[in-house]
Amino acid sequence: EEEGEEEGDGVDLLEVLLTIDGAWSDRMAALAQVNSLVSKCCATKLKLDEAFLSRLERALNAQLSDPRSLVVKEACSVTTAVARTMPDRFTASTVIKTLIRLSHVTIKAMSEPASECLESLIMVLPPSVLFPELAATAADPHAQARLKGCSLLSSLLSRFENDPDQIKGFEADATTLLIARLTDANVECRAKGREAFEVMRRVWPVTAQQVAGKVPEKLRLQLEGGGGEGER
């Protein structure tokens, strides 16, 4: 693999992107150039070094924090491209936290691309990156963030439904999140927890049984019987 051929230009781009203080039009142009660099990596097998990728994550996270929806949308697009091109090398923990926060803002021009980006990351990034970040939403004070974390858990479990051995070892993270949602004070979160439980039952039947054993008796009976909560 070729390594670092384009990184001189790339480093200059990251200098522009590591802050949101500069002109937003310059940062939009830099994001477009990073997208082109990522496309070239995909086409030519150019390999960016770990230090560059670490700075790239910080740069993308900075742009995702911009108050302008156009910048956020472009940053989401680049984040998706990077994750799809080099999923095993893109350490996206900080970005995932920011995207989850963005996914429940009231400005649709920000929340929608953030949600789409998260769904893309869920389908390509390694479980070792994803499960801890989703588990971290278990105690989030914002109900919409808790809802998003649980919804993404369902998507992640579904991704490995035909090959659950690939996510062996992450049962504890999923259990933490699911129990928190099943017993959430928010009725929508509890409903989302029920949906995730049904997915878990298909993918990890033993773990699902253990989850059911750790919730209040009435809820356990409902889960085991597949019935509803009977709430409005």
NORQUI-V991528 format. One record per pair of residues at least 12 apart in sequence whose ideal C-beta (glycine too) atoms are under 7 Angstrom apart, sorted by sequence separation. I is the first residue (numbers start at 1). J is the second residue. If there is no record, write none. Layout:
# NORQUI-V991528
i=I j=J
i=I j=J
This chain:
# NORQUI-V991528
i=63 j=75
i=102 j=114
i=103 j=115
i=137 j=149
i=181 j=193
i=212 j=224
i=17 j=30
i=16 j=30
i=17 j=31
i=197 j=211
i=60 j=75
i=99 j=114
i=103 j=118
i=134 j=149
i=178 j=193
i=181 j=196
i=182 j=197
i=79 j=95
i=13 j=30
i=60 j=78
i=99 j=117
i=100 j=118
i=134 j=152
i=178 j=196
i=60 j=79
i=99 j=118
i=134 j=153
i=178 j=197
i=13 j=33
i=13 j=34
i=153 j=174
i=134 j=156
i=178 j=200
i=153 j=177
i=96 j=121
i=56 j=82
i=130 j=156
i=174 j=200
i=197 j=223
i=10 j=37
i=150 j=177
i=149 j=177
i=92 j=121
i=72 j=102
i=122 j=152
i=6 j=37
i=64 j=95
i=150 j=181
i=31 j=63
i=175 j=207
i=179 j=211
i=183 j=215
i=61 j=94
i=65 j=98
i=92 j=125
i=122 j=155
i=171 j=204
i=178 j=211
i=182 j=215
i=6 j=40
i=57 j=91
i=61 j=95
i=64 j=98
i=118 j=152
i=122 j=156
i=57 j=92
i=60 j=95
i=64 j=99
i=146 j=181
i=175 j=210
i=179 j=214
i=27 j=63
i=53 j=89
i=73 j=109
i=93 j=129
i=97 j=133
i=119 j=155
i=123 j=159
i=171 j=207
i=175 j=211
i=179 j=215
i=53 j=90
i=54 j=91
i=57 j=94
i=61 j=98
i=76 j=113
i=80 j=117
i=83 j=120
i=87 j=124
i=92 j=129
i=96 j=133
i=100 j=137
i=122 j=159
i=182 j=219
i=57 j=95
i=64 j=102
i=69 j=107
i=72 j=110
i=76 j=114
i=79 j=117
i=83 j=121
i=87 j=125
i=88 j=126
i=91 j=129
i=104 j=142
i=135 j=173
i=138 j=176
i=146 j=184
i=87 j=126
i=127 j=166
i=131 j=170
i=134 j=173
i=138 j=177
i=150 j=189
i=164 j=203
i=190 j=229
i=6 j=46
i=18 j=58
i=69 j=109
i=73 j=113
i=80 j=120
i=84 j=124
i=93 j=133
i=104 j=144
i=127 j=167
i=137 j=177
i=164 j=204
i=5 j=46
i=7 j=48
i=14 j=55
i=18 j=59
i=69 j=110
i=72 j=113
i=76 j=117
i=83 j=124
i=104 j=145
i=132 j=173
i=135 j=176
i=139 j=180
i=147 j=188
i=151 j=192
i=154 j=195
i=158 j=199
i=161 j=202
i=2 j=44
i=10 j=52
i=14 j=56
i=17 j=59
i=20 j=62
i=24 j=66
i=28 j=70
i=35 j=77
i=83 j=125
i=131 j=173
i=135 j=177
i=138 j=180
i=147 j=189
i=150 j=192
i=154 j=196
i=157 j=199
i=161 j=203
i=2 j=45
i=19 j=62
i=20 j=63
i=28 j=71
i=31 j=74
i=35 j=78
i=38 j=81
i=42 j=85
i=127 j=170
i=131 j=174
i=134 j=177
i=143 j=186
i=146 j=189
i=150 j=193
i=153 j=196
i=157 j=200
i=160 j=203
i=1 j=45
i=2 j=46
i=3 j=47
i=18 j=62
i=24 j=68
i=27 j=71
i=31 j=75
i=34 j=78
i=38 j=82
i=41 j=85
i=101 j=145
i=104 j=148
i=187 j=231
i=2 j=47
i=4 j=49
i=7 j=52
i=14 j=59
i=17 j=62
i=20 j=65
i=100 j=145
i=103 j=148
i=143 j=188
i=147 j=192
i=154 j=199
i=1 j=47
i=3 j=49
i=17 j=63
i=20 j=66
i=28 j=74
i=35 j=81
i=143 j=189
i=150 j=196
i=157 j=203
i=24 j=71
i=31 j=78
i=38 j=85
i=100 j=148
i=100 j=149
